[in-house]
């Protein structure tokens, strides 16, 4: 047994058998049935499930590799993007060199769509897609784990509470990421922080950067990071489908001191993140970082500066910042009319007002903060480095 078997993605040789296992999983077929036939599935799910299973078997009959599966799924991803966005754009793709594996370190707003948009950008540019780090807290049901590991995901054990077990898991994760890039020549995607930046404040956790070094502690930190080709990635959403839910969580946490997730909440966030309206989406690939730092704290600061600078700001960010009571009024932020066309502003004002109206009054300051914070970070960073 390979030391990484419990966390790694599935290999090509495992694809066919895992697909057959999925097509025999009642929970998986129920989810597909509900998605395809939301009304009929309530009454005739028992009849529709075998029909859908038969249709899916025909679709995947000749799929025997991860690449073939991704190529088969790509049109569905493209359709989902066209239905839930006003378009996706990319920049900095020239920094990605063909045949070179990278450690893509991205800001984190959405559980599924963050890596999906990075994958889509790389796929469209004809680059290899990365292996994706995903927390075990999202893999409560076997079919979810199978689906994610089929799509080049590997498991990050976040739910461990024993300190020794946690350290062992981090050591294994570090070894796997290094092995993936240096031995397998496979890129890796991982978020800059453990949870989504629900307040819009994208900041890199130095603990994650230390984890990359953990399995090679005898080597110089900068040398290890340089060997992994760490590339910051800025993912920008014009609108976050989960913004009102995030505002609610932030309000409850601020007023009670804690927030306890309800059963099925992650599943609901995943579904809303995939299908909810996002407006325009932009993905920027920054140049790899190999110098200018000697420890995790300095590297975290560099990553933050890159992501803040290259985050694509939309009209809603300016509208929110103008309303934000905690904004830094000393920053040289231009009036929105100097940045965007009148029609773009009018369209954004209508959508922004709709979101404000749908958000309970006591939660609104947290909704506003989500959109104002990326702008504040970008202009403050620009001022500091002017």
Helices and strands as residue ranges (DSSP letters): H 12-22, H 26-36, H 40-60, H 66-84, E 88-91, G 93-95, E 103-106, H 113-124, E 131-135, G 136-138, H 142-150, E 153-156, H 163-182, E 188-191, H 206-214, H 221-227, E 230-237, H 243-256, H 265-275, E 281-285, H 296-310, H 315-323, G 336-338, H 342-358, G 361-363, H 364-384
